Amino acid sequence: MMKSFEAHSRHNGRLIGLTISLATMTIAAVIFFVPRFFPGIFLAFAKPFWQAEFRIESGGLKSVGQLLSENESLKRQVEESNLRLDSVKSIEDENLALQALMGRASTTPGILAAVLERPPYVPYDELIIDIGLDQGLSTTSKVYVAGDILIGRVAEVYQAISKVILYSSPGQKLEVQIGSDHVPATAIGRGGGQYVAELPRGTAIAEGDYVNTLSLKDRSFGTVSRILPDPAGQFEQVLFALPVNIYQLRWVMVAR
């Protein structure tokens, strides 16, 4: 009886071992042979598992749409942060410019004015400022930058705004002195903050010389950038420009 039981146990063990071996061989066949002969079926079967693995690795089971939406949101946050930084920098620069302007204004008493419009949005080197008759301005009022650099005059006055003509406007003229010898000349506006003056050939001036107005209280009006001799004539053209960029003016001082 014992022998029969032992034989039966050995038989069952062999069956179990055979079953495990067959199952292992079947799984191996599925893994190695099914993808090769039935790729479509295998890929379709495996795709959900691969997708789940990908989602776990790349975003906690988030869809592609969710990931794209979050990516766009992060981009907007970065852009908004950059804009805020630019705004802070702009305010800091403006404060420094105002401090410099007000610090030098003591030599030229006047009224601070904001530039509402400037080239190229208005023609011929003009400015529109935010003060007028309400602050006692008139067509004799002079306009300065950096406290004491003369750049123009008030041409038209209204109740709360004024139009300023810069001396660099085409055709405008201003008497100046050039160089250490204070050579007198007439500066003629060429537009864009640029000027030209005509002097006799051989005049003792050179590139880099200062150009000043006739007023002792005004700072340098510009510096000579180029001298163009006229071989056929007796004169030479002296080119110079304002020491400020008229396209970036935000504030001016107006002397009544």
Sequence and secondary structure as in RCSB ss.txt:
>XXXX:A:sequence
MMKSFEAHSRHNGRLIGLTISLATMTIAAVIFFVPRFFPGIFLAFAKPFWQAEFRIESGGLKSVGQLLSENESLK
RQVEESNLRLDSVKSIEDENLALQALMGRASTTPGILAAVLERPPYVPYDELIIDIGLDQGLSTTSKVYVAGDIL
IGRVAEVYQAISKVILYSSPGQKLEVQIGSDHVPATAIGRGGGQYVAELPRGTAIAEGDYVNTLSLKDRSFGTVS
RILPDPAGQFEQVLFALPVNIYQLRWVMVAR
>XXXX:A:secstr
 HHHHHHHHHHHHHHHHHHHHHHHHHHHHHHHTHHHH HHHHHHHHHHHHHHHHHHHHHSS  HHHHHHHHHHHH
HHHHHHHHHHHHHHHHHHHHHHHHHHHHHGGGS  EEEEEEE TTSSSSSEEEES SGGGT  TT EEEETTTEE
EEEEEEE SS EEEEETTSTT EEEEEETTTTEEEEEEEEETTEEEEEEETT S  TT EEEES TTS EEEEEE
EEEE TTSSEEEEEEE SS GGG  EEEEE 
